[in-house]
């Protein structure tokens, strides 16, 4: 019988079949960079969605206020605008009488002092809300016409 010694490393794979520690660390760094970038985009996207929702509510409120002024007599609209009337809305944009509402709309007369017209009035709507990450106040100027 021949005495053949077997290598103690007979079950090892060759060096070309495995990854080095540097390659593994580099791959993990690339994956971590991609994940952090995606998380940053998700945060930015959620802020944009919230801002778009706020502006959608503001648009609904302006539409409701314009419809209110168009549906009532011109003298009533003029009276509301000259007394700086306040209207309140919930966070969903639903009118309410509570002063603790989410949105507050102050209506005032936006006509220049020298402008005297009995058939047209410019109405200024100042809508404010308690959200510090966005602009807290939007000012909208619209016209109300006397159809009588």
C-alpha positions in Angstrom: 0.0 0.0 0.0 1.2 3.4 -0.8 1.1 6.0 1.9 -0.7 8.9 0.4 -1.2 11.9 2.6 -4.4 13.8 2.2 -4.4 17.5 2.4 -6.2 18.9 5.5 -7.8 21.5 3.3 -9.5 19.1 0.9 -13.0 20.6 1.6 -12.1 24.2 1.0 -13.2 25.9 -2.1 -10.8 27.8 -4.2 -10.1 31.4 -3.5 -11.8 32.7 -6.6 -15.3 31.4 -5.5 -15.7 33.6 -2.5 -15.9 37.4 -1.8 -13.3 39.3 0.1 -14.2 41.4 3.1 -13.6 44.6 1.1 -16.1 43.5 -1.6 -18.7 42.7 1.0 -18.3 46.0 2.9 -18.4 47.9 -0.4 -21.6 46.1 -1.4 -23.2 46.9 2.0 -22.2 50.6 1.7 -23.9 50.8 -1.8 -27.1 49.2 -0.5 -27.1 51.5 2.6 -26.6 54.6 0.4 -29.5 53.6 -1.8 -31.8 52.9 1.2 -31.0 56.2 2.9 -31.7 58.0 -0.4 -35.1 56.3 -0.8 -36.0 57.2 2.8 -35.1 60.8 2.2 -37.3 60.8 -0.9 -40.2 59.3 1.0 -40.1 62.0 3.6 -40.0 64.7 1.0 -42.9 63.1 -0.9 -45.0 62.8 2.2 -44.5 66.5 2.9 -45.5 67.3 -0.7 -48.7 65.2 -0.4 -49.6 67.0 2.9 -49.0 70.4 1.3 -51.1 69.4 -1.8 -53.9 68.3 0.6 -53.8 71.7 2.4 -53.9 73.6 -0.8 -56.8 71.5 -2.0 -58.7 72.3 1.2 -58.0 76.0 0.7 -59.3 75.8 -2.8 -62.5 74.2 -1.5 -62.9 76.9 1.1 -62.4 79.7 -1.4 -65.0 78.0 -3.6 -67.5 77.8 -0.8 -67.0 81.4 0.2 -67.3 82.6 -3.4 -70.5 80.6 -3.8 -71.8 82.1 -0.5 -71.3 85.6 -1.7 -72.7 84.9 -5.2 -75.9 83.4 -3.7 -76.8 86.2 -1.3 -77.9 89.7 -2.1 -75.1 92.2 -3.0 -75.9 94.4 0.0 -75.3 91.4 2.3 -72.0 90.7 0.7 -71.0 94.3 1.0 -71.9 94.3 4.7 -69.9 91.2 5.4 -66.8 92.6 3.6 -67.0 96.0 5.4 -67.3 94.4 8.9 -64.4 92.0 8.5 -66.6 89.0 9.0 -64.9 85.7 10.2 -65.8 82.3 9.0 -64.5 79.0 10.5 -63.9 75.6 8.9 -62.8 72.2 10.1 -59.6 70.5 8.9 -61.8 68.8 6.2 -63.0 72.2 5.0 -66.5 71.9 6.4 -68.0 75.2 7.7 -68.4 75.3 11.5 -69.3 78.0 14.1 -66.6 77.0 16.5 -63.8 79.5 16.9 -61.5 76.6 17.7 -61.7 75.5 14.0 -58.7 74.5 11.9 -59.1 77.2 9.2 -60.2 80.8 9.8 -61.4 82.9 6.8 -61.5 86.7 7.4 -63.5 88.5 4.7 -62.8 92.2 4.1 -63.3 94.9 1.4 -60.3 95.1 -1.0 -61.5 98.1 -2.9 -59.3 101.1 -3.1 -60.7 103.9 -0.9 -61.2 106.2 -3.9 -63.0 103.5 -5.9 -66.8 104.0 -5.8 -68.8 101.5 -7.6 -72.3 100.3 -6.7 -72.2 97.1 -8.9 -68.7 95.6 -8.3 -66.9 95.0 -5.0 -63.5 93.3 -4.6 -63.5 90.9 -1.6 -60.3 89.9 0.1 -60.3 86.5 1.9 -57.5 85.9 4.3 -57.4 82.2 5.2 -55.1 81.2 8.1 -54.4 77.9 9.7 -52.0 76.6 12.4 -49.5 74.6 10.4 -46.0 76.0 10.9 -44.4 73.9 8.2 -46.4 75.7 5.5 -47.3 79.3 4.9 -49.8 80.2 7.6 -51.8 82.7 5.6 -53.1 82.8 2.1 -54.7 86.0 0.7 -57.3 85.7 -2.1 -58.9 88.6 -3.8 -62.1 88.0 -5.8 -64.9 90.1 -7.2 -68.5 90.2 -6.3 -70.9 91.6 -8.8 -74.4 93.1 -8.3 -76.8 91.2 -10.5 -79.9 93.0 -9.2 
